[in-house]
Structures are given as C-alpha cells and as structure tokens.
C-alpha cells in the first residue's frame, strides 16, 4: 500500500498496486482535526485500511 497526497493535513489517497483503495480527508470538529475515510473500494480489507490511516495519523502528529 502507498499513501499519496498531503499526509500532514489528512488529504491523501491510499493505493495498492497502483489502484486507489481509499480516499482520506479531514473532518474538522471545533478544536480537532480528524481523518475520515470518505471512500473505500469494495473488496478491500477495511480493517487494514483503517490501520494504515491510524498509523499515518500518529506519524503526522509525531512530525514537528
């Protein structure tokens, strides 16, 4: 899997073998910025996609 886009701002796509499997964007709630998986392709391992999003989110908080 590969994430492409702006990871720090939670605006990116996750691809597997060149095919997009999920799109992630930021859902802004006052005082927070939460990554939201707005689209995941059918047949994907949703738990794996969510695990990737959580890992990327954690890494983006560790930066800076």
VENCOR-V185891 format. One record per residue. PSI is psi in degrees with one decimal (none if undefined). NEAR is the number of other ideal C-beta (glycine too) atoms within 12 Angstrom. D_CENTER is the distance of its C-alpha to the mean C-alpha in whole Angstrom. Layout:
BEGIN
PSI/NEAR/D_CENTER ; PSI/NEAR/D_CENTER
END
This chain:
BEGIN
148.3/23/11 ; 133.9/18/10 ; 132.1/28/7 ; 130.7/19/9 ; -155.4/22/10 ; 94.9/16/10 ; -39.4/26/8 ; -37.5/19/10 ; 9.5/17/10 ; 44.1/31/6 ; 86.8/22/7 ; 169.4/31/6 ; 147.1/30/7 ; 128.5/36/7 ; 150.6/21/10 ; 122.4/21/13 ; 38.2/11/17 ; -4.2/11/16 ; 132.0/14/15 ; 128.5/23/12 ; -21.3/30/10 ; 152.8/34/7 ; 132.1/25/6 ; 135.1/36/4 ; 174.2/21/7 ; 128.9/24/9 ; 115.3/15/12 ; 118.9/14/15 ; 139.2/10/17 ; 123.4/7/20 ; -4.8/6/20 ; 162.5/13/16 ; 112.1/19/13 ; 127.3/19/10 ; 138.9/36/6 ; 129.2/22/7 ; 107.1/30/6 ; -16.2/20/9 ; 131.1/17/10 ; 133.8/24/10 ; 141.3/19/13 ; 145.0/10/16 ; -2.2/11/17 ; 157.2/24/14 ; 97.9/17/14 ; -37.2/18/12 ; -39.1/12/12 ; -43.6/19/11 ; -46.0/31/8 ; -37.7/21/8 ; -40.2/18/9 ; -44.0/30/7 ; -43.3/33/4 ; -43.5/19/8 ; -44.5/20/9 ; -41.1/32/7 ; -44.6/27/8 ; -42.6/15/11 ; -38.0/18/12 ; -27.2/24/11 ; -25.0/17/13 ; -16.9/11/16 ; 134.4/11/16 ; none/6/19
END
